[in-house]
Amino acid sequence: MKKISTLILLVSIALTGFAQTVDLRRKIEVNGTAEKEVTPDIINVSITLKEYMDGKNKVTISQLENQLEKAVNEAGIPKEDFTINNLSSYNYVYQKKKNPDFLASKQYGIKFHDLNHFNQIMSKLDAKGIQSTNIDSYDYSKINDLKNELKLKALLSAKEKAAYLLNGIGEKLGMAINIVENEDSNFPSPRPVMYMAKAAMADGNVAESDIDVKKIKLSFQVHAVFEIAK
């Protein structure tokens, strides 16, 4: 008899503990979305220069690099936004000794805030020494502020939706129980870019860039659970 009483007591305690962990509140679950498109104001471009033979004379990387550095300075690009990304050969000196005809190449990175400077720079370079140009990445300077703004808008959208639905059945919205955010943003893919070979017009001015910068689309979804007020 004592064993049965003990067993009943243990079962009662277990059921009581289980009841305390089960959330018996009435709830409503909704999703809210907010999105916005912005034009990138930070465009990272790589330019690869390569030595070439002009008849019997070699136009060297040093000559091409000096041209580029001068053009970058004249365009008002800060020094920290102009970097060397890659040299074609880590043993460049050895390659030159082994093969005098070896043509070295060098890749540079430039951070642009205005792509009109791109054509301005390219128009001052030796076109034969330009191997390739490429947009490596895009960014938006105020992206963190924009993300926070959209997250809040998505949450308010979810709250408004929940309140609207509950009002339709004569219920009132209570406090938020759980909030989960999800980002589904779309950044344009890096791609090769073409520069205008005749960027300098007849009057000496530089033509505006013909590069089409795709917009960044930021999209946030919030899954929210609200209590239905008593």
Backbone as CSV, one residue per row, in Angstrom:
resi,resn,N_x,N_y,N_z,CA_x,CA_y,CA_z,C_x,C_y,C_z
1,MET,0.837,-1.195,0.000,0.000,0.000,0.000,0.874,1.248,0.000
2,LYS,1.948,1.165,0.824,2.866,2.294,0.906,3.539,2.531,-0.442
3,LYS,3.849,1.444,-1.177,4.488,1.550,-2.488,3.558,2.222,-3.490
4,ILE,2.272,1.877,-3.423,1.286,2.459,-4.346,1.145,3.957,-4.087
5,SER,1.116,4.339,-2.812,0.990,5.752,-2.447,2.200,6.539,-2.942
6,THR,3.364,5.957,-2.792,4.598,6.614,-3.257,4.572,6.792,-4.766
7,LEU,4.095,5.767,-5.474,4.018,5.815,-6.930,3.052,6.897,-7.399
8,ILE,1.886,6.974,-6.721,0.882,7.995,-7.068,1.452,9.389,-6.835
9,LEU,2.191,9.549,-5.724,2.797,10.840,-5.406,3.811,11.256,-6.472
10,LEU,4.646,10.301,-6.910,5.648,10.594,-7.927,5.005,10.977,-9.255
11,VAL,3.940,10.260,-9.631,3.223,10.566,-10.877,2.611,11.955,-10.809
12,SER,2.050,12.302,-9.650,1.435,13.616,-9.471,2.457,14.731,-9.608
13,ILE,3.633,14.511,-9.017,4.709,15.506,-9.121,5.163,15.678,-10.562
14,ALA,5.280,14.544,-11.269,5.715,14.583,-12.665,4.717,15.334,-13.535
15,LEU,3.415,15.064,-13.310,2.368,15.731,-14.093,2.318,17.221,-13.798
16,THR,2.550,17.569,-12.541,2.558,18.980,-12.151,3.709,19.722,-12.840
17,GLY,4.885,19.079,-12.851,6.052,19.675,-13.506,5.838,19.813,-14.998
18,PHE,5.193,18.807,-15.610,4.908,18.837,-17.049,3.957,19.975,-17.382
19,ALA,2.937,20.148,-16.547,1.943,21.203,-16.776,2.579,22.577,-16.691
20,GLN,3.592,22.687,-15.806,4.250,23.978,-15.650,5.116,24.338,-16.847
21,THR,5.605,23.348,-17.605,6.459,23.620,-18.769,5.651,23.823,-20.045
22,VAL,4.403,23.404,-20.061,3.571,23.583,-21.251,3.019,25.004,-21.269
23,ASP,3.217,25.715,-22.398,2.723,27.076,-22.550,1.254,27.008,-22.986
24,LEU,0.378,27.355,-22.090,-1.051,27.267,-22.360,-1.637,28.600,-22.846
25,ARG,-0.759,29.574,-23.098,-1.251,30.866,-23.562,-1.790,30.749,-24.988
26,ARG,-2.835,31.511,-25.294,-3.344,31.565,-26.659,-2.407,32.469,-27.477
27,LYS,-2.038,31.995,-28.656,-1.024,32.708,-29.446,-1.451,32.858,-30.900
28,ILE,-0.814,33.822,-31.564,-0.967,33.996,-33.004,0.432,34.162,-33.600
29,GLU,0.716,33.470,-34.710,2.016,33.527,-35.372,1.858,34.164,-36.747
30,VAL,2.686,35.164,-37.042,2.603,35.872,-38.322,4.003,36.183,-38.842
31,ASN,4.071,36.506,-40.129,5.321,36.947,-40.753,5.173,38.389,-41.212
32,GLY,6.233,39.157,-41.063,6.277,40.533,-41.561,7.485,40.710,-42.451
33,THR,7.348,41.479,-43.535,8.431,41.657,-44.502,8.675,43.137,-44.781
34,ALA,9.923,43.491,-44.980,10.299,44.842,-45.391,11.496,44.745,-46.328
35,GLU,11.480,45.520,-47.412,12.593,45.485,-48.357,12.819,46.857,-48.989
36,LYS,14.033,47.035,-49.513,14.383,48.307,-50.138,15.565,48.107,-51.070
37,GLU,15.583,48.848,-52.178,16.710,48.811,-53.100,17.522,50.094,-52.964
38,VAL,18.846,49.952,-52.952,19.732,51.115,-52.883,20.839,50.955,-53.920
39,THR,21.347,52.074,-54.391,22.460,52.051,-55.342,23.775,51.968,-54.575
40,PRO,24.629,51.001,-54.885,25.920,50.886,-54.180,26.715,52.182,-54.302
41,ASP,27.301,52.615,-53.199,28.166,53.797,-53.240,29.613,53.434,-52.922
42,ILE,29.891,52.142,-52.856,31.259,51.641,-52.736,31.422,50.530,-53.767
43,ILE,32.283,50.758,-54.764,32.505,49.761,-55.819,33.987,49.444,-55.869
44,ASN,34.339,48.211,-55.572,35.743,47.774,-55.582,36.097,47.197,-56.949
45,VAL,37.018,47.870,-57.620,37.400,47.490,-58.980,38.859,47.053,-58.998
46,SER,39.136,45.981,-59.735,40.532,45.558,-59.927,40.959,45.872,-61.356
47,ILE,42.179,46.348,-61.495,42.763,46.660,-62.803,44.080,45.901,-62.911
48,THR,44.217,45.106,-63.965,45.445,44.349,-64.182,46.232,44.964,-65.329
49,LEU,47.476,45.342,-65.028,48.376,45.892,-66.043,49.407,44.834,-66.413
50,LYS,49.815,44.840,-67.680,50.807,43.860,-68.122,51.820,44.515,-69.062
51,GLU,53.070,44.159,-68.853,54.128,44.652,-69.738,53.869,44.198,-71.171
52,TYR,54.347,44.997,-72.122,54.210,44.585,-73.523,55.400,45.124,-74.320
53,MET,55.606,44.537,-75.484,56.704,44.940,-76.348,56.216,45.977,-77.348
54,ASP,56.868,47.123,-77.352,56.576,48.173,-78.332,57.737,48.179,-79.323
55,GLY,57.598,47.358,-80.356,58.717,47.137,-81.254,59.775,46.326,-80.526
56,LYS,60.985,46.864,-80.409,62.048,46.174,-79.683,62.139,46.622,-78.225
57,ASN,61.344,47.609,-77.877,61.392,48.147,-76.516,60.253,47.583,-75.661
58,LYS,60.589,47.305,-74.411,59.581,46.801,-73.487,59.006,47.960,-72.661
59,VAL,57.688,48.034,-72.639,57.015,48.980,-71.748,56.838,48.242,-70.431
60,THR,57.526,48.694,-69.402,57.621,47.933,-68.155,56.459,48.199,-67.203
61,ILE,56.355,47.294,-66.240,55.348,47.450,-65.182,55.556,48.760,-64.432
62,SER,56.802,49.127,-64.212,57.093,50.371,-63.487,56.527,51.585,-64.215
63,GLN,56.685,51.605,-65.535,56.142,52.704,-66.331,54.618,52.734,-66.264
64,LEU,54.018,51.576,-66.414,52.550,51.491,-66.389,52.011,51.847,-65.004
65,GLU,52.729,51.387,-63.973,52.300,51.664,-62.605,52.382,53.154,-62.291
66,ASN,53.425,53.807,-62.781,53.559,55.250,-62.571,52.401,56.007,-63.207
67,GLN,51.998,55.570,-64.391,50.844,56.172,-65.061,49.589,56.029,-64.203
68,LEU,49.393,54.823,-63.699,48.201,54.537,-62.907,48.198,55.341,-61.612
69,GLU,49.327,55.373,-60.925,49.413,56.120,-59.668,49.110,57.601,-59.889
70,LYS,49.645,58.157,-60.969,49.413,59.565,-61.284,47.933,59.813,-61.574
71,ALA,47.324,58.922,-62.361,45.913,59.070,-62.719,45.017,58.952,-61.489
72,VAL,45.361,58.018,-60.590,44.587,57.826,-59.357,44.672,59.075,-58.476
73,ASN,45.869,59.652,-58.355,46.050,60.868,-57.555,45.266,62.038,-58.145
74,GLU,45.305,62.171,-59.461,44.596,63.272,-60.119,43.088,63.125,-59.998
75,ALA,42.615,61.883,-59.852,41.183,61.648,-59.697,40.718,61.876,-58.265
76,GLY,41.671,62.140,-57.364,41.321,62.410,-55.970,41.011,61.168,-55.159
77,ILE,41.503,60.001,-55.609,41.288,58.751,-54.866,42.245,58.720,-53.670
78,PRO,41.745,58.527,-52.446,42.632,58.461,-51.270,43.634,57.310,-51.391
79,LYS,44.809,57.484,-50.794,45.850,56.453,-50.879,45.382,55.103,-50.335
80,GLU,44.574,55.142,-49.252,44.129,53.886,-48.656,43.131,53.126,-49.542
81,ASP,42.601,53.810,-50.561,41.652,53.161,-51.476,42.328,52.638,-52.737
82,PHE,43.666,52.694,-52.784,44.429,52.214,-53.937,45.475,51.223,-53.434
83,THR,45.349,49.965,-53.827,46.241,48.919,-53.304,46.742,48.019,-54.421
84,ILE,47.820,47.300,-54.124,48.317,46.266,-55.035,47.733,44.940,-54.578
85,ASN,47.013,44.272,-55.466,46.356,43.013,-55.094,47.221,41.788,-55.358
86,ASN,47.953,41.820,-56.484,48.664,40.600,-56.857,49.755,40.898,-57.877
87,LEU,50.886,40.198,-57.732,51.971,40.258,-58.711,51.984,38.926,-59.440
88,SER,52.215,38.965,-60.764,52.067,37.754,-61.569,52.982,36.626,-61.137
89,SER,54.135,36.956,-60.568,55.073,35.900,-60.189,55.833,36.304,-58.930
90,TYR,55.805,35.421,-57.923,56.496,35.734,-56.675,58.007,35.757,-56.877
91,ASN,58.497,35.033,-57.907,59.933,35.040,-58.194,60.185,35.817,-59.489
92,TYR,59.645,37.037,-59.516,59.718,37.888,-60.703,61.165,38.114,-61.167
93,VAL,62.070,38.392,-60.231,63.479,38.649,-60.574,64.090,37.417,-61.232
94,TYR,63.774,36.239,-60.673,64.298,34.993,-61.244,63.780,34.788,-62.662
95,GLN,62.503,35.064,-62.873,61.900,34.901,-64.200,62.575,35.806,-65.220
96,LYS,62.888,37.050,-64.798,63.524,37.986,-65.719,64.919,37.505,-66.118
97,LYS,65.670,36.957,-65.143,67.013,36.468,-65.441,66.961,35.241,-66.342
98,LYS,65.965,34.390,-66.070,65.845,33.153,-66.838,65.341,33.425,-68.254
99,ASN,64.414,34.390,-68.371,63.801,34.683,-69.663,63.640,36.190,-69.806
100,PRO,64.538,36.847,-70.523,64.485,38.306,-70.685,63.176,38.790,-71.318
101,ASP,62.505,37.910,-72.047,61.253,38.283,-72.714,60.035,38.096,-71.808
102,PHE,60.285,37.682,-70.572,59.177,37.482,-69.630,58.415,38.787,-69.404
103,LEU,57.093,38.716,-69.534,56.248,39.899,-69.367,55.460,39.771,-68.062
104,ALA,55.775,40.639,-67.140,55.117,40.593,-65.833,53.784,41.334,-65.865
105,SER,52.902,40.929,-64.990,51.624,41.637,-64.843,51.399,41.925,-63.369
106,LYS,50.585,42.899,-63.108,50.340,43.323,-61.744,48.884,43.754,-61.619
107,GLN,48.257,43.357,-60.518,46.851,43.691,-60.328,46.714,44.699,-59.189
108,TYR,45.870,45.700,-59.428,45.653,46.768,-58.449,44.176,46.824,-58.086
109,GLY,43.920,47.225,-56.860,42.547,47.388,-56.403,42.258,48.855,-56.119
110,ILE,41.120,49.335,-56.611,40.721,50.722,-56.380,39.287,50.732,-55.859
111,LYS,39.083,51.454,-54.772,37.742,51.601,-54.216,37.144,52.911,-54.734
112,PHE,36.064,52.784,-55.494,35.411,53.961,-56.060,34.136,54.294,-55.296
113,HIS,33.902,55.593,-55.124,32.622,56.080,-54.614,31.852,56.778,-55.730
114,ASP,32.534,57.067,-56.813,31.941,57.692,-57.992,32.585,57.051,-59.216
115,LEU,31.804,56.293,-59.990,32.374,55.561,-61.118,32.773,56.459,-62.284
116,ASN,32.398,57.734,-62.244,32.893,58.646,-63.277,34.411,58.769,-63.189
117,HIS,34.963,58.538,-61.985,36.417,58.569,-61.823,37.080,57.391,-62.541
118,PHE,36.315,56.329,-62.753,36.863,55.147,-63.440,37.300,55.514,-64.852
119,ASN,36.394,56.133,-65.624,36.741,56.535,-66.995,37.824,57.598,-67.002
120,GLN,37.794,58.465,-65.995,38.806,59.507,-65.895,40.197,58.895,-65.756
121,ILE,40.296,57.851,-64.928,41.585,57.175,-64.718,41.998,56.388,-65.960
122,MET,41.050,55.624,-66.499,41.382,54.749,-67.626,41.804,55.535,-68.864
123,SER,41.241,56.737,-69.041,41.568,57.538,-70.220,43.013,58.027,-70.197
124,LYS,43.659,57.973,-69.019,45.027,58.465,-68.887,46.060,57.344,-68.883
125,LEU,45.582,56.104,-69.085,46.499,54.960,-69.085,46.806,54.516,-70.510
126,ASP,47.941,53.836,-70.642,48.320,53.231,-71.912,47.417,52.017,-72.134
127,ALA,46.507,52.123,-73.108,45.513,51.067,-73.332,46.157,49.713,-73.615
128,LYS,47.325,49.703,-74.244,47.988,48.439,-74.557,48.478,47.719,-73.304
129,GLY,48.665,48.472,-72.227,49.158,47.872,-70.993,48.060,47.400,-70.056
130,ILE,46.811,47.585,-70.468,45.687,47.162,-69.629,45.269,45.750,-70.031
131,GLN,45.474,44.799,-69.148,45.108,43.414,-69.447,43.627,43.156,-69.188
132,SER,43.112,43.671,-68.053,41.702,43.444,-67.732,41.253,44.388,-66.625
133,THR,39.946,44.570,-66.539,39.338,45.311,-65.441,38.139,44.502,-64.958
134,ASN,37.848,44.599,-63.668,36.768,43.785,-63.127,36.184,44.434,-61.871
135,ILE,34.855,44.383,-61.740,34.231,44.793,-60.489,34.282,43.597,-59.549
136,ASP,34.996,43.746,-58.432,35.164,42.636,-57.493,34.014,42.540,-56.496
137,SER,33.516,43.678,-56.047,32.435,43.653,-55.062,31.763,45.015,-54.980
138,TYR,30.552,44.998,-54.410,29.790,46.217,-54.183,29.479,46.323,-52.691
139,ASP,29.209,47.544,-52.254,28.769,47.728,-50.874,28.023,49.059,-50.775
140,TYR,27.393,49.249,-49.636,26.654,50.486,-49.371,27.112,51.005,-48.014
141,SER,27.541,52.255,-47.968,28.195,52.788,-46.776,27.290,52.814,-45.542
142,LYS,25.981,52.928,-45.733,25.057,53.012,-44.594,24.236,51.724,-44.455
143,ILE,24.856,50.607,-44.854,24.101,49.358,-44.909,23.638,48.872,-43.536
144,ASN,24.433,49.084,-42.498,24.029,48.622,-41.165,22.820,49.397,-40.651
145,ASP,22.822,50.704,-40.882,21.663,51.517,-40.488,20.421,51.079,-41.244
146,LEU,20.605,50.799,-42.539,19.468,50.381,-43.366,18.931,49.022,-42.915
147,LYS,19.826,48.107,-42.566,19.401,46.790,-42.092,18.568,46.914,-40.820
148,ASN,19.028,47.727,-39.885,18.282,47.910,-38.642,16.906,48.527,-38.911
149,GLU,16.871,49.473,-39.836,15.604,50.116,-40.200,14.622,49.098,-40.775
150,LEU,15.111,48.232,-41.657,14.230,47.248,-42.305,13.773,46.163,-41.331
151,LYS,14.660,45.776,-40.408,14.268,44.786,-39.403,13.094,45.302,-38.569
152,LEU,13.196,46.574,-38.166,12.127,47.164,-37.363,10.838,47.274,-38.175
153,LYS,10.958,47.665,-39.438,9.771,47.773,-40.294,9.107,46.411,-40.478
154,ALA,9.922,45.363,-40.619,9.379,44.015,-40.780,8.642,43.581,-39.516
155,LEU,9.209,43.905,-38.355,8.570,43.547,-37.091,7.252,44.307,-36.901
156,LEU,7.261,45.601,-37.223,6.031,46.395,-37.113,4.971,45.908,-38.093
157,SER,5.430,45.443,-39.255,4.499,44.879,-40.239,3.842,43.614,-39.690
158,ALA,4.637,42.768,-39.016,4.088,41.553,-38.421,3.094,41.890,-37.315
159,LYS,3.437,42.872,-36.499,2.542,43.273,-35.407,1.218,43.829,-35.953
160,GLU,1.332,44.653,-36.988,0.132,45.238,-37.599,-0.761,44.151,-38.195
161,LYS,-0.135,43.167,-38.827,-0.896,42.070,-39.426,-1.620,41.256,-38.356
162,ALA,-0.898,40.962,-37.264,-1.500,40.186,-36.178,-2.668,40.937,-35.547
163,ALA,-2.492,42.242,-35.316,-3.558,43.052,-34.722,-4.779,43.107,-35.635
164,TYR,-4.536,43.224,-36.924,-5.633,43.288,-37.904,-6.436,41.983,-37.910
165,LEU,-5.728,40.859,-37.916,-6.406,39.557,-37.945,-7.218,39.326,-36.669
166,LEU,-6.630,39.663,-35.531,-7.335,39.452,-34.270,-8.538,40.385,-34.140
167,ASN,-8.389,41.601,-34.624,-9.506,42.550,-34.573,-10.695,42.034,-35.373
168,GLY,-10.370,41.300,-36.451,-11.441,40.752,-37.291,-12.280,39.700,-36.589
169,ILE,-11.741,39.087,-35.544,-12.511,38.063,-34.813,-12.794,38.519,-33.377
170,GLY,-12.668,39.827,-33.167,-13.024,40.375,-31.862,-12.034,40.088,-30.754
171,GLU,-10.785,39.843,-31.098,-9.748,39.586,-30.094,-8.751,40.741,-30.070
172,LYS,-7.954,40.813,-28.995,-6.961,41.867,-28.872,-5.545,41.291,-28.811
173,LEU,-4.634,42.068,-29.359,-3.230,41.648,-29.416,-2.541,41.856,-28.077
174,GLY,-1.802,40.847,-27.657,-1.044,40.942,-26.415,0.427,41.174,-26.685
175,MET,1.267,40.812,-25.724,2.707,41.040,-25.829,3.374,40.047,-26.783
176,ALA,4.554,40.425,-27.280,5.328,39.529,-28.151,5.946,38.415,-27.314
177,ILE,5.843,37.179,-27.807,6.396,36.029,-27.102,7.720,35.595,-27.714
178,ASN,7.805,35.624,-29.040,9.027,35.173,-29.714,9.167,35.908,-31.046
179,ILE,10.416,36.283,-31.396,10.685,36.987,-32.649,11.916,36.363,-33.299
180,VAL,11.778,35.967,-34.569,12.899,35.380,-35.314,13.034,36.145,-36.626
181,GLU,14.239,36.643,-36.897,14.468,37.409,-38.129,15.178,36.558,-39.173
182,ASN,14.953,36.912,-40.444,15.574,36.176,-41.541,15.903,37.148,-42.664
183,GLU,17.179,37.165,-43.089,17.591,38.078,-44.158,17.602,37.352,-45.495
184,ASP,17.088,38.023,-46.521,17.090,37.464,-47.872,17.505,38.557,-48.850
185,SER,18.711,39.119,-48.622,19.181,40.247,-49.421,19.868,39.756,-50.692
186,ASN,19.911,40.637,-51.688,20.478,40.284,-52.977,21.516,41.314,-53.394
187,PHE,22.795,40.892,-53.381,23.866,41.775,-53.829,24.208,41.413,-55.279
188,PRO,24.430,42.422,-56.133,24.783,42.119,-57.530,26.094,41.348,-57.595
189,SER,26.180,40.424,-58.545,27.382,39.598,-58.676,28.519,40.395,-59.292
190,PRO,29.757,40.174,-58.812,30.912,40.818,-59.447,30.981,40.430,-60.917
191,ARG,31.492,41.341,-61.738,31.517,41.071,-63.172,32.636,41.867,-63.830
192,PRO,33.043,41.447,-65.051,34.023,42.240,-65.790,33.409,43.570,-66.185
193,VAL,34.233,44.595,-66.341,33.734,45.891,-66.806,34.567,46.355,-67.986
194,MET,33.929,47.061,-68.863,34.622,47.616,-70.019,34.810,49.109,-69.796
195,TYR,35.960,49.615,-70.151,36.175,51.045,-70.028,36.032,51.699,-71.397
196,MET,35.716,52.983,-71.395,35.533,53.717,-72.642,36.895,54.081,-73.219
197,ALA,37.207,53.551,-74.360,38.515,53.803,-74.967,38.696,55.263,-75.336
198,LYS,37.588,55.943,-75.613,37.641,57.359,-75.967,36.879,58.157,-74.920
199,ALA,37.274,57.971,-73.679,36.567,58.638,-72.595,36.754,60.144,-72.633
200,ALA,37.916,60.605,-73.125,38.149,62.041,-73.209,37.479,62.586,-74.457
201,MET,36.565,63.519,-74.264,35.838,64.086,-75.394,36.662,65.189,-76.048
202,ALA,36.166,65.720,-77.153,36.910,66.690,-77.945,37.261,67.944,-77.154
203,ASP,36.393,68.346,-76.234,36.648,69.561,-75.472,37.547,69.321,-74.259
204,GLY,38.023,68.077,-74.117,38.946,67.771,-73.028,38.283,67.265,-71.780
205,ASN,36.964,67.294,-71.720,36.252,66.774,-70.556,36.146,65.266,-70.636
206,VAL,35.961,64.641,-69.488,35.828,63.179,-69.439,34.358,62.816,-69.461
207,ALA,33.997,61.898,-70.331,32.599,61.479,-70.435,32.154,60.775,-69.176
208,GLU,30.867,60.858,-68.876,30.348,60.150,-67.711,30.442,58.651,-67.928
209,SER,30.557,57.921,-66.841,30.710,56.470,-66.936,29.495,55.826,-67.572
210,ASP,29.753,54.847,-68.451,28.652,54.102,-69.065,28.436,52.765,-68.368
211,ILE,29.050,52.591,-67.193,28.887,51.353,-66.437,27.571,51.399,-65.676
212,ASP,26.752,50.392,-65.869,25.476,50.317,-65.176,25.679,49.580,-63.853
213,VAL,25.517,50.305,-62.747,25.683,49.703,-61.427,24.338,49.165,-60.960
214,LYS,24.273,47.851,-60.800,23.025,47.243,-60.349,22.774,47.565,-58.878
215,LYS,21.511,47.674,-58.538,21.163,48.039,-57.173,21.254,46.845,-56.225
216,ILE,21.507,47.165,-54.956,21.495,46.170,-53.897,20.078,46.104,-53.349
217,LYS,19.526,44.904,-53.271,18.181,44.732,-52.722,18.285,44.082,-51.343
218,LEU,17.853,44.816,-50.333,17.855,44.293,-48.971,16.442,43.882,-48.601
219,SER,16.305,42.677,-48.096,14.982,42.158,-47.738,15.069,41.392,-46.422
220,PHE,14.171,41.725,-45.486,14.141,41.062,-44.184,12.728,40.545,-43.891
221,GLN,12.675,39.357,-43.323,11.404,38.782,-42.896,11.499,38.453,-41.412
222,VAL,10.459,38.788,-40.689,10.405,38.511,-39.256,9.239,37.574,-38.977
223,HIS,9.538,36.481,-38.293,8.485,35.573,-37.835,8.237,35.895,-36.358
224,ALA,7.027,36.329,-36.058,6.723,36.779,-34.697,5.540,36.008,-34.118
225,VAL,5.657,35.716,-32.831,4.580,35.058,-32.086,4.086,36.047,-31.033
226,PHE,2.772,36.352,-31.060,2.169,37.256,-30.097,1.139,36.534,-29.263
227,GLU,1.003,36.983,-28.046,-0.032,36.431,-27.167,-1.364,37.100,-27.513
228,ILE,-2.416,36.318,-27.453,-3.763,36.872,-27.621,-4.236,37.292,-26.224
229,ALA,-4.482,38.621,-26.105,-4.844,39.176,-24.789,-6.151,38.590,-24.276
230,LYS,-6.228,38.446,-22.945,-7.438,37.917,-22.332,-8.504,39.007,-22.253
